[in-house]
Amino acid sequence: MHLLILHGPNLNLLGEREPEVYGSQTLDDINDAVKQHAQSKGHDVRIYQSNHEGDLVDYLHKNRFWADGIFINPGALTHYSYVLRDAIASVQPPCVEVHLSDITEREEFRKISVIKDVCVKQIRGKGLNSYLEAIDYLSDVL
């Protein structure tokens, strides 16, 4: 199985940005763990991070036929990006929305996800395990 993993804005600052909320692991730490877990299940992965909405959409479009499954941590785009929502809805592979923190337990504006309804599942509040659970979920349903 081919898995496409997308990281949205500011996730490149993991490990230094609000560690009390997002933990002390860097994006490289998370990507390494994701690759290892996916490869242990026999999956190929492509991982991409951007602080730019259009770059995420372009990368998703470019890989839409390669990927069997997608998971995305859209960062702040979760709460307002109808462009990203439409891009996810426009491609065939199922998509899981993941978050390190529990967005339903945070500020009011973070409780809203415009992405959620075009995804097959939302996993939140489990730190790195949110990502690993997404791999396990897609492994089971695909």
N, C-alpha and C positions, 0 to 999 in steps of 0.2 A: 504494500500500500504506500502511496505517496501522500505525505502530509505537508501542507503549507501553513506556516506559522507566521502571523503578522503581529507586530508590536507597534502601537501608536505613539503619539507625541509624549515626550519627556521620559519615556521608559529607558532611554539611553542613560539617564541619570540615576538609575536604581543603585542602591548601595550608599548613595550620598544624599539623595532627596528624601526627606521625611522618613528616616529609617524606622521611626516608631509606628508608622502606618504601613510602609511597604517592605520593611525588613532590611537586612544588611547585605543581602545577596545582590551582586551586580547583574546586569543584563547578560554578560558573558557567563556568569555562574549558572543562570537560569537556562540559557541556550545550551550550555554543555550538558546539563542534567536532562533537558528535553531530548537532545540528540541521543544521549546514552539510553534513555528509556525507550525511545522510539526504535532505535536500532536493535535493542534487546528483543523487540517484538517483530523484527524483520522489516521495519518500515524505513523508507527514505524520507528525508526531510529537507525542506528549503525554509530558511528563516530570514525574515526581513523586518527591519525597523526603520521608520521614518517619522520625522516631526511634521511632515507635510501630507495633508489629506489626499491631494491628487496623486502623489507618489504611491501611496498605499493602494489607491484605486487602480492605477496603472499596473502595479505589480500583481495585484489580484487578477486583473484582466489577462495579463501576459501568461499567468500560470493556471488559468482556469481549466485547460484541458489536461495539464500534467497532474493536477491534484485530484486525489480521491476524496480527501477530507481537508477541512480548513479549521483552524482555530485562531481567534484574534483577541488580543487585549487592545481595544481601541483607545484606551486612556480617556482623556477628556472628550474625544470625539463620540464616545458612548452617548453623551447627553444631548447632542444637537446635530450630528452629521447625518442628514438625510441623503447626502451624496454617497457616503460609505454604506449606509443602509441599502440604498438602491443597487449599489455595486454587488453587495452580497446576495441580494435577492435575484440579481441578473445572471448568476453563475449556477451551474448544476451541483457541484460538490456540496454536501452538507457542511454547515459551519457551526462551531461552538464558540460562544462568547465567554472569555475568561477574565477574571480580575483577581489580583493578589489580595486586595482588601474586600471587605463586605460592603459594597456600595449602598445596600439598603440600610446600613447602620451608620451612615455618614451624613454629611450636609444634605439638606433637602434637594438641592439641584442635582446631586449625585445619585439620588434614588431613581431617577428616570433614565431608562435606556431606550433610545429609539432603535437600537440594533437588535434587541432581544427578540422581537417578533419574527425576524427573518432568520433566526438561528434555531437549530434543533434543541439546544440546551444552553443554559447559562450556569457557569460554575464560578463561585465567588467566595472570597474570604478565607481561602486555604493556603495562601502564599504560593510557593512553588508547587505544592500539591494540586492547585487549581489546574496548572498546565499538565501535570502528569495524569490527573483524572480525565482531562480532555482526550489525551492519547488513548487511555483505556476505554473510554466511552466510544470513541470513533472506531477503535479496534473491534469492539463488540457489535456495533451496528452496521459496519461496512463488510 
